Amino acid sequence: MRFILYDFHIIRPQYESIQGDALNWIAQAHAFSKYKESLAQGRRKNIDEYYDLIQKIVLRFACKPEKISKRGSDISDFLHTNWDAMEIFNLNKSASGVFMHQRMQFFEYKIQNILQIFYKDVYHAPQNLIHVSCTGYVSPSAPQKLVAERGWGSFCQVTHAYHMGCYASLPAIRMGKGFLQNENRHQAINEKVKKKVDIIHNELCTLHFNPAAHDPEQIVVQSLFADGHIKYSICESNDYSANDTQNAFEIIVEQENLYAESFDAMTWRLSDFGFQMTISRKVPSIIAENIEVFLNNLFDKAGMNFSDEKEKVIFAIHPGGPKIIEYIRDILNLSAQQIKYSQSILFEYGNMSSATLPHIWERISQTKEVIGMLVVSLAFGPGLTMSGSIMRVI
């Protein structure tokens, strides 16, 4: 049974900041937060001194504009520093911004609107709808409300693929394949149902920034992550109709490894003021130690030899940061052409967590000269988890 990944649709976040402006906002927000904290503790220090201190940390540790040109957010706060007019980051009220429940209310409202846009002209339900996110949870979810409102509730199942982080698109595809393999109950009502699974990623990473978390690790996170929304589908090859404007992908094989003694390498935990990510400096070294064995096993599962194919494939690497792409490039001795799609998405949009790898696939789908080529996808997340797949562009 052959499965096809196809029909990519992107909705860009409502607002966008060039990276230089975004870094300046981070420095000002952290300086103001630190200043408010000092006043509460009875210390009177000039806010400019705090700004100079934070700016040094930002200049040293933040992701630079030559690596990321701009990032999108669905929050207007990042466009100004009028703290009292902020939706999330009113630092006069709280040095961290609003509480978790308010952030989840914001997430709920935004995602409901985005799903309405994705399905504006859609009149046939998919067999299954998989909702992927690690940045917001509300029950009933926006996809459940959509399915109920459309009257699809008796023949479209909603599944939530939550909190896996940056690698979640690959487990979502694995889930979609399983649904298509095991469910035949829709055949009798196929006039209302498309024989496919829709996968939707909604990530509001910027919703979880915390201006009161001043350590360098958090400055890295806040200078790297962005919001992203993308929808695509998976179906059996017999149900696929080619699109003149987009390539599709034949899914060949997937693999996922969870590495021992690496639980602290990447974490994503709930706090009072949102979700908080930690990324250890040892993540690149864990990837470096394991990537070649992982790829050899992945290609073995597909009945191919990695060494024979390596120079001919496109690498869709989730850009956990610029150094991740560069580490893999150097370890595997890849060419600039092989990693250009990964680098271009990072440069144009930043790290959108689980939505990033699908954005890379969408970019590849727009390029006719790659038809017939293999695409090796790689992504990493808490655990530490390494996930990968091989697809062929069709």
VEXDREN-2710 file (C-alpha; in Angstrom, 1 decimal):
% VEXDREN-2710
k/r/px/py/pz
1/MET/0.0/0.0/0.0
2/ARG/1.5/3.4/-1.1
3/PHE/0.7/6.6/0.7
4/ILE/1.0/10.1/-0.7
5/LEU/1.5/13.4/1.2
6/TYR/0.1/16.4/-0.7
7/ASP/-2.0/19.6/-0.9
8/PHE/-0.1/22.0/1.4
9/HIS/-1.7/25.2/2.5
10/ILE/0.0/27.8/4.7
11/ILE/-1.6/30.7/6.7
12/ARG/1.0/33.1/7.8
13/PRO/0.8/34.7/11.3
14/GLN/-1.0/38.1/11.4
15/TYR/2.1/40.1/12.3
16/GLU/5.8/39.9/11.3
17/SER/8.9/41.5/12.7
18/ILE/12.3/41.7/11.1
19/GLN/14.9/40.0/13.4
20/GLY/16.8/43.2/14.3
21/ASP/13.6/44.8/15.6
22/ALA/12.6/41.6/17.4
23/LEU/15.9/41.4/19.2
24/ASN/15.5/45.0/20.3
25/TRP/12.0/44.3/21.6
26/ILE/13.4/41.3/23.6
27/ALA/16.1/43.5/25.1
28/GLN/13.6/46.3/26.0
29/ALA/11.1/43.8/27.5
30/HIS/13.6/42.1/29.6
31/ALA/15.1/45.4/30.8
32/PHE/11.7/46.8/31.7
33/SER/10.7/43.5/33.5
34/LYS/14.0/43.6/35.5
35/TYR/13.4/47.2/36.3
36/LYS/9.9/46.5/37.6
37/GLU/11.3/43.6/39.7
38/SER/13.9/45.9/41.2
39/LEU/11.3/48.5/42.2
40/ALA/9.2/45.8/43.9
41/GLN/12.3/44.9/45.9
42/GLY/12.9/48.5/46.9
43/ARG/16.0/48.9/44.6
44/ARG/16.2/52.1/42.5
45/LYS/18.3/51.5/39.5
46/ASN/18.2/53.3/36.1
47/ILE/16.4/51.3/33.5
48/ASP/19.1/52.1/31.0
49/GLU/21.6/50.1/33.1
50/TYR/19.3/47.0/32.8
51/TYR/18.9/47.6/29.1
52/ASP/22.7/47.7/28.7
53/LEU/23.1/44.5/30.7
54/ILE/20.4/42.6/28.7
55/GLN/21.6/43.9/25.4
56/LYS/25.0/42.3/26.0
57/ILE/23.3/39.0/26.6
58/VAL/21.2/39.3/23.5
59/LEU/24.2/40.3/21.3
60/ARG/26.1/37.3/22.6
61/PHE/23.5/34.5/22.7
62/ALA/20.5/35.5/20.5
63/CYS/20.1/34.1/16.9
64/LYS/21.5/36.8/14.7
65/PRO/19.7/38.5/11.7
66/GLU/22.1/36.9/9.2
67/LYS/20.6/33.5/10.3
68/ILE/17.0/34.6/10.7
69/SER/15.7/37.6/8.7
70/LYS/12.2/37.8/10.2
71/ARG/9.7/36.0/12.3
72/GLY/5.9/35.9/12.4
73/SER/3.6/36.1/15.4
74/ASP/-0.2/36.3/15.9
75/ILE/0.4/38.7/18.8
76/SER/0.5/42.4/18.0
77/ASP/2.6/43.1/21.2
78/PHE/5.9/42.6/19.5
79/LEU/5.3/45.6/17.2
80/HIS/5.5/48.2/20.0
81/THR/6.7/48.8/23.6
82/ASN/3.5/50.5/25.0
83/TRP/3.3/47.9/27.8
84/ASP/-0.1/49.1/29.0
85/ALA/-1.6/48.4/25.5
86/MET/-0.3/44.8/25.4
87/GLU/-2.6/41.8/25.1
88/ILE/-0.1/39.4/26.6
89/PHE/2.9/41.3/27.8
90/ASN/1.5/44.1/30.0
91/LEU/4.7/44.3/32.1
92/ASN/3.3/47.1/34.3
93/LYS/0.9/44.5/35.7
94/SER/3.2/41.5/35.7
95/ALA/6.9/41.1/34.9
96/SER/6.2/37.9/33.1
97/GLY/3.1/38.8/31.2
98/VAL/-0.4/37.3/31.7
99/PHE/-1.1/33.9/33.3
100/MET/-1.4/30.6/31.6
101/HIS/-5.2/30.5/31.5
102/GLN/-5.2/33.9/29.6
103/ARG/-2.7/32.6/27.1
104/MET/-4.8/29.6/26.5
105/GLN/-7.9/31.8/25.9
106/PHE/-5.9/33.7/23.3
107/PHE/-4.8/30.4/21.7
108/GLU/-8.3/29.2/21.5
109/TYR/-9.6/32.3/19.8
110/LYS/-6.8/32.5/17.3
111/ILE/-6.9/28.8/16.3
112/GLN/-10.6/28.8/15.8
113/ASN/-10.3/31.7/13.4
114/ILE/-7.4/30.1/11.5
115/LEU/-9.3/26.7/11.1
116/GLN/-12.3/28.6/9.7
117/ILE/-10.0/30.0/7.0
118/PHE/-8.4/26.6/6.2
119/TYR/-11.8/25.1/5.7
120/LYS/-13.6/28.1/4.2
121/ASP/-14.3/26.4/0.8
122/VAL/-14.1/22.8/1.9
123/TYR/-17.4/20.9/1.6
124/HIS/-16.3/17.3/2.0
125/ALA/-15.0/16.1/5.3
126/PRO/-11.7/14.1/5.6
127/GLN/-11.9/10.6/7.1
128/ASN/-9.7/11.9/10.0
129/LEU/-8.4/15.2/11.1
130/ILE/-5.1/15.2/13.1
131/HIS/-4.4/18.4/15.0
132/VAL/-0.8/18.9/15.9
133/SER/0.4/21.5/18.5
134/CYS/2.7/21.9/21.5
135/THR/1.8/25.5/22.3
136/GLY/-1.9/25.4/23.3
137/TYR/-4.5/23.0/24.6
138/VAL/-8.2/23.6/25.0
139/SER/-11.0/21.0/25.2
140/PRO/-13.1/20.8/23.2
141/SER/-10.5/21.8/20.7
142/ALA/-10.8/24.1/17.7
143/PRO/-10.9/21.1/15.3
144/GLN/-13.6/19.4/17.4
145/LYS/-15.7/22.5/17.2
146/LEU/-15.2/22.8/13.5
147/VAL/-16.2/19.2/12.8
148/ALA/-19.3/19.6/15.1
149/GLU/-20.3/22.9/13.5
150/ARG/-20.0/21.4/10.0
151/GLY/-22.1/18.4/10.8
152/TRP/-19.2/16.1/10.2
153/GLY/-19.3/14.5/13.6
154/SER/-20.6/11.1/12.6
155/PHE/-18.0/10.4/9.9
156/CYS/-14.9/12.5/10.6
157/GLN/-12.7/11.6/13.6
158/VAL/-10.5/14.2/15.4
159/THR/-7.2/13.1/16.9
160/HIS/-4.9/15.3/18.9
161/ALA/-1.1/14.9/18.5
162/TYR/0.1/17.2/21.2
163/HIS/3.2/18.2/23.1
164/MET/5.8/16.3/21.0
165/GLY/7.5/19.5/19.9
166/CYS/9.5/20.0/16.8
167/TYR/9.4/16.4/15.5
168/ALA/5.6/15.9/15.7
169/SER/4.9/16.0/12.0
170/LEU/6.5/12.6/11.5
171/PRO/4.4/10.8/14.1
172/ALA/1.4/12.6/12.7
173/ILE/2.1/11.1/9.3
174/ARG/2.5/7.6/10.9
175/MET/-0.8/8.0/12.6
176/GLY/-2.5/9.1/9.4
177/LYS/-1.1/6.0/7.6
178/GLY/-2.5/3.8/10.3
179/PHE/-6.0/5.4/10.1
180/LEU/-6.1/4.9/6.3
181/GLN/-4.9/1.3/6.6
182/ASN/-7.4/0.3/9.3
183/GLU/-10.6/2.2/8.6
184/ASN/-13.0/1.2/5.8
185/ARG/-16.2/2.4/7.5
186/HIS/-16.5/5.5/5.3
187/GLN/-16.9/3.7/2.0
188/ALA/-20.7/3.6/2.1
189/ILE/-21.0/7.4/2.5
190/ASN/-18.1/8.5/0.3
191/GLU/-20.2/11.2/-1.3
192/LYS/-19.7/13.2/2.0
193/VAL/-16.2/12.0/2.8
194/LYS/-12.8/12.3/1.1
195/LYS/-10.7/9.2/1.6
196/LYS/-7.8/11.1/3.2
197/VAL/-6.5/12.3/6.5
198/ASP/-5.9/16.0/7.0
199/ILE/-3.0/17.1/9.3
200/ILE/-3.1/20.6/10.7
201/HIS/-0.3/22.3/12.6
202/ASN/-1.0/25.4/14.8
203/GLU/1.9/26.7/16.7
204/LEU/1.9/29.9/18.7
205/CYS/5.4/29.7/20.1
206/THR/5.6/33.4/20.8
207/LEU/2.7/33.1/23.2
208/HIS/5.1/31.5/25.7
209/PHE/7.9/34.1/25.8
210/ASN/8.7/35.2/29.4
211/PRO/10.4/38.6/29.7
212/ALA/11.2/37.8/33.4
213/ALA/13.4/34.8/32.4
214/HIS/16.7/36.5/31.7
215/ASP/19.1/33.6/31.5
216/PRO/21.0/33.1/28.1
217/GLU/19.1/29.9/27.3
218/GLN/15.8/31.7/27.4
219/ILE/17.2/34.5/25.3
220/VAL/18.2/31.9/22.7
221/VAL/14.6/30.4/22.7
222/GLN/12.9/33.8/22.4
223/SER/15.2/34.9/19.5
224/LEU/14.6/31.6/17.6
225/PHE/11.0/30.6/17.8
226/ALA/8.0/31.9/15.8
227/ASP/4.4/31.1/15.0
228/GLY/3.3/29.0/12.1
229/HIS/0.2/27.4/10.6
230/ILE/0.0/24.7/7.9
231/LYS/-2.5/22.1/6.6
232/TYR/-1.8/19.2/4.4
233/SER/-3.2/15.7/3.6
234/ILE/-2.3/12.1/3.3
235/CYS/-4.1/9.5/1.2
236/GLU/-3.6/6.1/-0.5
237/SER/-2.0/6.4/-4.0
238/ASN/-5.2/5.1/-5.6
239/ASP/-7.1/8.1/-4.2
240/TYR/-4.5/10.8/-5.2
241/SER/-5.2/13.2/-8.0
242/ALA/-2.1/15.2/-9.2
243/ASN/-2.0/18.9/-8.8
244/ASP/-0.5/21.0/-11.6
245/THR/0.8/23.6/-9.1
246/GLN/2.3/21.4/-6.4
247/ASN/4.4/18.3/-6.3
248/ALA/3.5/15.6/-3.8
249/PHE/5.5/13.0/-1.9
250/GLU/5.4/9.3/-1.8
251/ILE/6.1/8.1/1.7
252/ILE/8.7/5.3/1.6
253/VAL/9.7/4.7/5.2
254/GLU/9.9/6.3/8.7
255/GLN/11.9/5.7/11.8
256/GLU/12.1/7.1/15.3
257/ASN/14.7/6.6/18.1
258/LEU/14.5/7.7/21.7
259/TYR/18.0/8.0/23.3
260/ALA/18.9/7.0/26.8
261/GLU/20.5/9.4/29.3
262/SER/19.3/12.4/27.3
263/PHE/16.1/13.4/29.1
264/ASP/17.5/16.7/30.2
265/ALA/18.7/17.7/26.7
266/MET/15.4/19.2/25.7
267/THR/12.4/19.9/27.9
268/TRP/9.0/21.6/27.4
269/ARG/7.1/22.1/30.7
270/LEU/4.1/24.1/31.9
271/SER/4.6/27.1/34.1
272/ASP/2.4/29.7/35.6
273/PHE/3.1/32.1/32.7
274/GLY/3.1/29.7/29.8
275/PHE/5.2/26.8/28.6
276/GLN/8.9/26.9/29.2
277/MET/11.5/25.3/26.9
278/THR/15.0/24.3/27.8
279/ILE/17.6/23.3/25.3
280/SER/20.9/21.9/26.4
281/ARG/24.2/22.7/24.7
282/LYS/24.7/18.9/24.4
283/VAL/21.9/18.5/21.8
284/PRO/24.2/18.9/18.8
285/SER/26.7/16.4/20.3
286/ILE/23.9/13.8/20.8
287/ILE/22.8/14.3/17.2
288/ALA/26.4/14.1/16.0
289/GLU/27.0/10.8/17.9
290/ASN/23.9/9.1/16.5
291/ILE/23.0/10.6/13.1
292/GLU/25.0/8.3/10.8
293/VAL/23.8/5.1/12.5
294/PHE/20.3/6.5/12.4
295/LEU/20.4/7.2/8.7
296/ASN/22.1/3.9/7.8
297/ASN/19.3/2.1/9.6
298/LEU/16.6/4.3/8.0
299/PHE/17.9/3.5/4.5
300/ASP/18.3/-0.2/5.4
301/LYS/14.6/-0.3/6.2
302/ALA/13.9/1.1/2.7
303/GLY/16.1/-1.5/1.0
304/MET/18.7/1.1/0.1
305/ASN/22.2/2.0/1.0
306/PHE/22.8/5.4/2.6
307/SER/26.3/5.8/1.2
308/ASP/25.1/5.1/-2.3
309/GLU/22.2/7.6/-2.1
310/LYS/23.6/10.3/0.2
311/GLU/24.9/12.7/-2.5
312/LYS/21.6/12.5/-4.5
313/VAL/19.0/13.3/-1.8
314/ILE/17.5/16.5/-0.5
315/PHE/17.7/16.9/3.3
316/ALA/14.7/18.4/5.0
317/ILE/16.3/19.1/8.4
318/HIS/14.2/20.6/11.2
319/PRO/16.2/23.8/12.0
320/GLY/16.2/23.6/15.8
321/GLY/18.7/26.4/15.3
322/PRO/21.3/27.3/12.6
323/LYS/23.9/25.2/14.3
324/ILE/21.8/22.0/14.0
325/ILE/21.7/22.3/10.2
326/GLU/25.4/23.2/10.1
327/TYR/26.4/20.3/12.4
328/ILE/24.5/17.8/10.2
329/ARG/25.9/19.3/7.0
330/ASP/29.5/19.0/8.3
331/ILE/29.1/15.5/9.8
332/LEU/27.6/14.1/6.6
333/ASN/29.6/16.3/4.3
334/LEU/26.5/17.6/2.5
335/SER/26.4/20.3/-0.2
336/ALA/24.7/23.7/0.1
337/GLN/22.1/22.5/-2.4
338/GLN/21.1/19.6/-0.3
339/ILE/20.2/21.8/2.8
340/LYS/19.1/24.9/1.1
341/TYR/15.3/24.4/1.7
342/SER/15.9/23.9/5.5
343/GLN/18.1/27.0/5.7
344/SER/15.7/29.1/3.6
345/ILE/12.7/28.3/5.8
346/LEU/14.7/29.1/9.0
347/PHE/15.9/32.3/7.5
348/GLU/12.5/33.5/6.3
349/TYR/10.3/32.3/9.2
350/GLY/12.4/31.1/12.2
351/ASN/11.7/27.9/14.1
352/MET/7.9/27.2/14.1
353/SER/8.2/24.1/16.2
354/SER/6.2/21.2/14.6
355/ALA/5.0/23.4/11.7
356/THR/8.6/23.9/10.4
357/LEU/9.3/20.6/8.7
358/PRO/5.9/20.8/6.8
359/HIS/6.9/24.3/5.6
360/ILE/10.1/22.8/4.2
361/TRP/8.1/20.2/2.4
362/GLU/5.8/22.8/1.0
363/ARG/8.8/24.7/-0.3
364/ILE/10.1/21.6/-2.0
365/SER/6.6/20.9/-3.4
366/GLN/6.9/24.2/-5.4
367/THR/10.1/23.1/-7.2
368/LYS/9.5/21.1/-10.4
369/GLU/13.1/20.2/-11.0
370/VAL/13.3/18.0/-7.9
371/ILE/10.6/15.5/-9.2
372/GLY/11.9/11.9/-8.7
373/MET/14.4/12.9/-6.0
374/LEU/14.5/11.4/-2.5
375/VAL/13.8/13.7/0.5
376/VAL/15.3/12.7/3.8
377/SER/13.5/14.4/6.7
378/LEU/15.0/14.7/10.1
379/ALA/13.6/16.3/13.3
380/PHE/14.4/16.3/17.0
381/GLY/12.4/16.8/20.2
382/PRO/12.2/16.1/23.9
383/GLY/13.3/12.7/25.0
384/LEU/15.7/13.2/23.3
385/THR/13.9/11.9/20.2
386/MET/15.3/11.7/16.7
387/SER/12.7/11.1/14.0
388/GLY/13.2/10.7/10.3
389/SER/11.6/9.6/7.0
390/ILE/12.4/9.0/3.4
391/MET/10.0/10.3/0.7
392/ARG/10.1/10.6/-3.0
393/VAL/9.0/13.7/-4.9
394/ILE/6.2/12.9/-7.4
END
